[in-house]
Amino acid sequence: MRFCSQCGNPNLHFSIPEGDNRPRYWCDQCEAIHYQNPKIVVGAVPVWEGKVLLCKRAIEPRKGYWTLPAGFMENGETLQEGAARETWEEACATVAIGDLYTVFNLPHINQVYVFFLGELVDGKYDVGEESSDAGLFALDEIPWDELAFPTIGRTLRFYIDDLKEDRFPVRCQDIAPLKRRPSED
């Protein structure tokens, strides 16, 4: 942070404010503490006649890779509203949001992913504003090597396994940073 969002003061401090327990930006002029909290990503596993709706990302990160419709939650909406909105924005599809399904903690990038089970209302979909393609995939046709994020792959694998037993428990997991190979210099 460069300026206080309350008073515009350019002299912010990054230390533990009095009465707190971790370093934060704070303003010595108006004494505002600037809390920075994780972003919540909401999405759905939209299903129609045994197939899962996936979208190909038209934006970074991971442009050109397939994903479940998901994105950052907006102020003023519930988790379920966010999941339905993201499905509409990314795939022009109306989804009936069902039960909470997966929750992934990604503390290394300050995000929490939340996915709900969902059923497409009429089976219709199209390419949304942040997608370059969209399609319904049979479970044996999922492009595993072309999935955008680990949260997507894990959610889809859980779905396939749970479908066999017709039991869909809520799962909560942590996802560690991807191990990158050292560059070859």
Solvent accessible surface area in square Angstrom, and as a share of the most:
residue,aa,sasa,rsa
1,M,88,0.39
2,R,199,0.73
3,F,118,0.49
4,C,4,0.02
5,S,92,0.59
6,Q,135,0.60
7,C,55,0.33
8,G,39,0.38
9,N,9,0.05
10,P,82,0.52
11,N,96,0.49
12,L,32,0.16
13,H,73,0.33
14,F,120,0.50
15,S,48,0.31
16,I,99,0.50
17,P,10,0.06
18,E,179,0.80
19,G,88,0.85
20,D,39,0.20
21,N,111,0.57
22,R,132,0.48
23,P,69,0.43
24,R,42,0.15
25,Y,58,0.22
26,W,65,0.23
27,C,0,0.00
28,D,73,0.38
29,Q,122,0.54
30,C,55,0.33
31,E,135,0.61
32,A,18,0.14
33,I,58,0.29
34,H,19,0.09
35,Y,122,0.46
36,Q,123,0.55
37,N,109,0.56
38,P,77,0.48
39,K,119,0.51
40,I,70,0.36
41,V,8,0.05
42,V,0,0.00
43,G,0,0.00
44,A,0,0.00
45,V,0,0.00
46,P,0,0.00
47,V,16,0.09
48,W,67,0.24
49,E,140,0.63
50,G,45,0.43
51,K,83,0.35
52,V,0,0.00
53,L,0,0.00
54,L,0,0.00
55,C,1,0.00
56,K,52,0.22
57,R,29,0.11
58,A,33,0.26
59,I,72,0.36
60,E,119,0.53
61,P,84,0.53
62,R,98,0.36
63,K,116,0.49
64,G,36,0.35
65,Y,73,0.28
66,W,21,0.07
67,T,6,0.03
68,L,0,0.00
69,P,0,0.00
70,A,12,0.09
71,G,15,0.15
72,F,101,0.42
73,M,55,0.25
74,E,97,0.43
75,N,157,0.81
76,G,88,0.85
77,E,30,0.14
78,T,70,0.41
79,L,58,0.29
80,Q,87,0.39
81,E,93,0.42
82,G,0,0.00
83,A,0,0.00
84,A,33,0.26
85,R,56,0.20
86,E,9,0.04
87,T,0,0.00
88,W,142,0.50
89,E,44,0.20
90,E,6,0.03
91,A,0,0.00
92,C,42,0.25
93,A,1,0.01
94,T,69,0.40
95,V,11,0.06
96,A,56,0.43
97,I,42,0.21
98,G,39,0.38
99,D,102,0.53
100,L,60,0.30
101,Y,0,0.00
102,T,0,0.00
103,V,26,0.15
104,F,1,0.00
105,N,46,0.24
106,L,11,0.05
107,P,93,0.58
108,H,78,0.35
109,I,84,0.43
110,N,95,0.49
111,Q,32,0.14
112,V,37,0.21
113,Y,19,0.07
114,V,10,0.06
115,F,1,0.00
116,F,7,0.03
117,L,29,0.15
118,G,9,0.09
119,E,87,0.39
120,L,2,0.01
121,V,88,0.51
122,D,70,0.36
123,G,15,0.14
124,K,141,0.60
125,Y,81,0.31
126,D,85,0.44
127,V,67,0.38
128,G,8,0.08
129,E,140,0.63
130,E,59,0.27
131,S,9,0.06
132,S,65,0.42
133,D,60,0.31
134,A,13,0.10
135,G,12,0.11
136,L,41,0.20
137,F,33,0.14
138,A,24,0.18
139,L,39,0.19
140,D,132,0.68
141,E,102,0.46
142,I,8,0.04
143,P,24,0.15
144,W,75,0.26
145,D,142,0.74
146,E,79,0.36
147,L,19,0.09
148,A,4,0.03
149,F,42,0.18
150,P,48,0.30
151,T,1,0.00
152,I,1,0.00
153,G,12,0.12
154,R,88,0.32
155,T,0,0.00
156,L,0,0.00
157,R,133,0.48
158,F,36,0.15
159,Y,16,0.06
160,I,36,0.18
161,D,78,0.40
162,D,9,0.05
163,L,72,0.36
164,K,159,0.67
165,E,131,0.59
166,D,115,0.60
167,R,147,0.54
168,F,58,0.24
169,P,39,0.25
170,V,82,0.47
171,R,57,0.21
172,C,88,0.52
173,Q,62,0.27
174,D,99,0.51
175,I,7,0.04
176,A,70,0.54
177,P,76,0.48
178,L,99,0.49
179,K,191,0.81
180,R,192,0.70
181,R,224,0.82
182,P,120,0.75
183,S,91,0.58
184,E,176,0.79
185,D,177,0.91
